[in-house]
Amino acid sequence: MQIKQLIQKTLAERGWTATKLAREAGVAPPVITRILSGERKGLHSTTIEKLWPFLFSVQESALPGDSSHKAA
């Protein structure tokens, strides 16, 4: 799953806006908006680290190569 899709899924499942996700994760709101608009295709590793807890909690199978791991 691409980062854009993961962010969209996170926003939908939590009922949040891009601004709320950015604020909660401690990143600049334009970063999220640019990803969602397609203006940016990737993120800096420190930004991914900040977003990870929010994105990971939505879909644990998003880990590359982790198709065998199922959440209990």
C-alpha positions in Angstrom: 0.0 0.0 0.0 1.3 3.4 -0.9 1.7 6.2 1.7 -1.1 8.2 0.1 -3.5 5.3 0.5 -2.4 4.6 4.0 -3.0 8.2 5.0 -6.4 8.2 3.3 -7.4 5.1 5.2 -6.1 6.5 8.5 -8.1 9.7 8.0 -11.3 7.8 7.0 -11.1 5.3 9.9 -10.3 8.0 12.5 -12.7 10.6 11.1 -9.8 13.1 11.0 -8.8 15.8 8.7 -5.3 16.1 7.2 -4.7 19.0 9.6 -5.7 16.9 12.6 -3.4 14.1 11.6 -0.5 16.5 11.1 -1.1 18.2 14.5 -1.3 14.8 16.3 1.8 13.5 14.6 3.8 16.7 15.0 4.4 17.4 11.3 3.5 20.4 9.2 0.0 20.2 7.7 1.2 21.0 4.1 3.2 17.7 4.1 0.0 15.7 4.5 -1.9 17.8 2.0 0.8 17.5 -0.6 0.9 13.8 -0.3 -2.9 13.5 -0.6 -2.9 15.9 -3.6 -0.2 13.8 -5.4 2.2 16.8 -5.3 4.6 14.7 -3.2 5.2 11.0 -3.7 7.3 10.2 -0.6 8.3 11.4 2.8 11.5 12.1 4.8 12.3 9.3 7.2 11.8 11.5 10.2 8.3 12.4 9.0 7.5 8.7 8.5 8.7 8.0 12.0 6.3 10.6 13.4 3.3 9.3 11.3 4.1 5.6 11.8 2.1 5.1 15.1 -1.0 6.5 13.5 -0.6 4.7 10.1 0.5 1.4 11.7 -2.4 1.2 14.0 -4.8 1.3 11.1 -3.3 -1.5 9.1 -0.6 -3.8 10.6 -0.1 -5.7 7.4 1.4 -2.5 5.9 4.8 -3.8 6.9 6.8 -4.9 3.8 7.3 -8.6 3.8 5.0 -9.1 6.7 2.2 -11.0 5.0 2.5 -14.0 7.4 2.0 -11.9 10.5 -1.6 -11.5 11.6 -2.8 -9.4 14.5 -4.3 -11.3 17.4 
